[in-house]
Amino acid sequence: MDGLQVTALVLAAVATVVGVAAFARGVVVIVRTVRTGRPLPGRWSPVGPRLTNLVREVLGHGRFQQRPVVRVAHWLVMVSFPVLVVTLLTGYGQLVDPRYGLPLVGHWLPMEWAVEAFAWLGLLGIGALIVLRQRVRPRASQPEAEQRRSRFFGSNQVWAYVVEATVLLVVLAVLVLRGLEYALGVQDGEAWATAAHFPLTAWFGASWVPVAAGTLETAVVVVALVKILVSMTWFVVVGLAPTMGVAWHRFLAVVNVYARREVDGSPALGPLVPLRDPAGEALDLTAVEDLPDDAVLGVRAVEDLPWKGLLDVATCTECGRCQDQCPAWATGKPLSPKLLTLALRDQAAATAPYVRAARAAGASPEAAADPHLGVDLVASGVIDPDVLWACTMCGACVQQCPVDIEHVDTIVDIRRYQTLMESAFPAELGGTFTKLERRGNPWGLPARQRLEWAKGLEFDVPVVGVDVESAAEVDWLFWVGCAGAFEDRAKRTTRAVAELLHAAGVTFAVLGDGETCTGDPARRAGNELLYQTLAVQNVETLTEAGATRVVVTCAHCFNTLSREYPAMGGRYEVVHHTQLLDTLVREGRLRFAPGVGEDADGATVTYHDPCYLGRHNQVYSPPRDLLAAAGVTLAEMPRNRETSFCCGAGGARMWMEETIGERIGTVRAAEAVATGASAIATACPFCTVMLHDGVAAQARASAEADGSGAQGSGAGPAADGSTPDATGTHPTPGAATTGANAPAGPGAPAARGQVGVPEVADIAVLLRDRLTTD
């Protein structure tokens, strides 16, 4: 060996020792941080299905479906990483002997083809990702409002550049080395120095054949050293920065995806995780008197998160796909699922050493008094209250996340602590909780009014326990829901569904005043005690009623009854009304004349996917099939199906003010109006309310912009004489409004808007208007 080789070997050895040590240190830090989280049973088994889903997710990159270019580019870079590790091992040997090749596989044709193919493909992949980042990254010269449109807003750009530069330099070094190896092989007359062994590098390696052998050997040593130093520098950087998710995710994502909440591989949507005790077991709050006096309900401090929650935040790649899809962020609110995740990650990294030290010291007074322990995430400012309560729990962040972070579960656990332990929730929710406790519905109206929707129907609606002894005597128990019983626009839907079922010859019965709110708004507001109380009551009622098959019109009731009540002992066959009506149409029991409502044949309708019907429960086709059966033209909004934009009512936001940024419902309504459709079809009463108000606000704003005032805007006085405010919301007659987002109650406009303003109505209402017996 000459002096250059000795120097290169020493540098490589030192760099390797330092790099591996630093990387190992990073692994230890991350593992220790994650282990400070609470136990979470059931995340390691069953092994078979979890491994199957892991392989499918990693190799298929299923979460990149809406981004095909990124999907391909990222897959190429990901696969090139382990394949090109072989060339790193070769590089060490080349420092000693520039002609070195690994035993057995060094000149094995399949390996050489794989190395060259993935080196070039990795180069193309990282090049595409670099170009993409440069195109969409926020720039300091831009106003903040414009910067926010970039999904990389708030991401650590320097870390991203380090990773991109590392990959770029390594793949370039691999390609250059292959060319040099070809040139040396040709000079030596080696049998393997052919285009067959160098299929993608011989074309430029041939130009180096005339170069002196000594020069080529020096080049091999230098390039091999550069490749090793670049790789080990990356190891050092990531090892010293265990919060560098953009680098660590390539290792942590494998574990995170394996330990996902749903064993079948679906996103962590639908039901919420149960409230758990420190041992990870679900808590029964109906026996609240049995809880210890010092019990902490929900997540107060970052160490109260389960270990999977801490692994989530460590795995975050800062890609911003969640932020890009979040309706709160898109409308100018401070909530970004990505930034919330990063705040929790940094807090976990900062406090983990103190948590570990305190636990090692036991329950000593010194440990208990440590100011780094039990830091209230909200009171300390780690998470701003406006961030916590802006979430609609639409699930777009969870559905988009490529590494399976469970944002919604974390947010609701933090809400639980704030609500149950601190009573720190938006003021409007206090009234909602009181109405749920006293009246069993968020409108606070008496139970005797739950059947008023049925007045004037041409047939009787049987009530279980009054007209029929048991729900087993009819085909379906019709769960009307609170909105369907008390909110005028939703009551139209209830009547329409009843009329359609009657026309199809389907027998059904209702519970009447025996119904109580399912508890969805209470649970998503963090009031798990109230939710469990309502759920237990409803399960007992349904059991006494003999209910086995339930049809619902509210997407939130649908999700709660079908996905959350099984944990409370209530297991039923639950269908959404669009699913049942679609079945009846397919069976030929319902037929419709072409057109919708007052429109002639060939009417155009746009459909809004409710989050809790579509994204949370994957019901996308039945509503569209029903519209097709009515002979209408469907004009899809740009954001539809899995990427549908929330109406703004989920996560108990229906009952809270919306005072920051634009109203989510108004933004969604503008998107619907822009399709030019004559009607906006919905499949959830909350969506109907929010989009109706949003369309009214749009019409009012357009009229004011035209200088014509509110007249003719479709946002005129309601049936009770009330006038919508600037946001298009009507106050509930006979009751004080709960603010700008107060859902309309009895007396809110139920009829179609004025000329030029699209009708907002449930699919059942639109279909009922076209029902034919021909």
C-alpha positions, 0 to 999 in steps of 0.5 A: 500500500502506498501513502495515499492508501494508508491515509485513506484506510486510517481515515475510513477506520476512524470515520467508521468507528465514530459513525457507528458509535454515534449511530448506536448512541442515536438508537439508544436515545430513541429506544429509551425515549420511546420506552418512557411511554405508557404500555400499550397491549396488543401492538406486537401480535398477531405477528403473521398479519402484521408482517404481511401488512408491513411488507405490503405497505413498505413494498407497495407504498400504498399511502402514496396513491394520490402522489404517483411521482413521489411514490415512484421516486421515494420507492426507488430511493428506498430500495436503492439504500439496502442494495447499495450497502453492498458497494459500501463493503466493497469500498473498504476493500478497494482502499487496500486493493483498487481491484477488490471485489466481494467474494462470490458476489463481486462479479456475479451478474445478477448482483452487478445488474441490480447495483447499476440499475438501482444506482441509476434509478436511485439517482433519478429518484433523489433528483426528482425529490430534490426538484419537487422540494425546490418547487414547493418549498416555502421561501423567506421572501414570500408572505407567511400566508403564501408560505403556509401553502407549502407542505414543507412549511415548518419542516427542517429544510437543512436536515432534508438537504443533508439527507438528499445530498448524502443519497445523491453523493453516494449514488454518484460515487457508486456509478463513478466507481463502476466506471473505473472498475470497468476501465481497470478490468479492460486494461487487465484483460479480465473476462468479466470486463464486458458490457454484460457485467457493466450494462449501464456504466461501460458506456462512460467507463470505456472513455477511461480505458486509455488513462494510466493504470496508476491514475485509475487506481488512485481515483478508485481509492479517492472515490471509495474514500469519499463514499465511505466518509459521506456515509459515515458523516451521515451516521454521525449527523443522524446519531447526534440528532435523534429527532431527525425524523427525515433520516430516522424514518427509514428505520423507525417506520418499519416498526411503526407500520408493524405496530399500527393500530389496525391489524388489517392494515387500515388507517387508525380511523373510525373508532377512537382508542379507549381511555386507558389507565397507566398499565394500558388497560381500558378504563370503565368510567361508569364505575368512576367511584372505583378509580384511585384518588390520584388517577390521571385521565388522559394525557397531561404530559408527554410521558403519559403518551403510550409508547406507540405515540412516542414512536409516532412522533419520532418517526415523523418524516416532516413531509407535510402531507398531513398538513397539506390535507388538514382543513384547519390549517388550510383555512388559516387556523394554527393547527398543523398535524405536522407541527403538533407532532414535532412539538411533541417530539421535541418535548419528549426528547427534552424530558425523557432523560429526567423521566428515566432518572425519576423512575429509576429513583422511584417515588422519592420526593426529589423525583416527584418535585422535578419540574421536568416531570408532569409538564402539562402540554397545554398549560405550558404552551407546548400545545396551544389551546387553539391548536388542540381545539381546532381539530375536526378529527376528519382523519385526513392526516391519518389517511395521508401519513406514509408512516402510520402516525395516529394523530387523532388518537393523540389529540383526543387523549390530550383533550380528555385530560383537559376536559376531565381533569382541568375542565379546560375546554371551549366555553361553548362546550359547557352548554353542550355537555349540560344539554347532553346530560340533562336532555340527552341531546346537544340541542337541549330539546325535550325527548317528547319532540323526537317524533315530531318529524313524523307528523303529516306522513301518510303512514304511521311510524311504529315505535318499539314498546308502543306499537311493536313489542320488539325490533325483531318484528320489523326489518330494521330499527331506524335510529333517527339521531338527534339531528334527525329529530330536532334540526329542520334540515335533518328532519327533511332527511328523516322523513325522506328516508322513512318515505323511501323505505315505506315505498320499498316495502321495508318495515321499520320502527323507531325508539321515539323518546327512548333514543339518546345521543350516541355520545359522539360529540362528547367523546370527541370533545374529550368527555369520555365519562359522558360518552360512556354514560350515554353509550351504556344507556343506549346499549341497554335500550337497544338490547331491551328493544331487541335490535339487531339491524339498525339503519342510520342517517347520521354519519357520526351515529353510523360510526359510533354505533357500528365501530365504537359500541361493540367495545361497550357490549353493543354489537349490531348490523349497522348500515347507513341509509345510503347503503340500504337505499342502494341495495333497494335500488339494486333489488328493483324495489325503488325507481326514480325519474331522471333529474333531481328536485325542481330540475329538468332531466340531466340535472348536475349534482355534486356530492360531498363525502362526509368524513365519518362515512367516507374516510373513516368507514370507506363508504364511497360508492353507494351514494354515487350509485344512488345519484346515478340511479336518479339519472343525474350527472355527477360533477365531482369536486376536485377533493373527493373520496379519500381526499374529500375536504371536511365540512368543519363539524366533526370533532365536536366543532359543530358546537364550537365557535369558529373565529380564526381564519376562514370557515371550513364549511364556507371554503368547502361550499365555495368548492361545491358551488364552483362545479356549477352543480344545481344541487349539493348532495350530502349524506350527513346532517352535520354536513348539510348544516355546514354546507347550507350555511356556507352556500348562504355565506357565499351568496351573501358575499357575492351579492355584497361584492356586486353591490346588490346587498343581501337581497336575492342572495339566497341568504334571506330571512329564515322561516322564523324571521331570523336573519343569517349573520355574516357567516350565513348561520341562523340562530336557533329560535327561542334559544341564545345562539352559541356563536357563529357556528351555532347549528340551526334548530327548528325554524332554520330554512328547510326549503331550497335556496333562491334562484342561482343558489344550489340546493343543499340536501341529503341524497335521500331528499333529492331521491324522494323528490324523484320517486316513481312507481312506474 
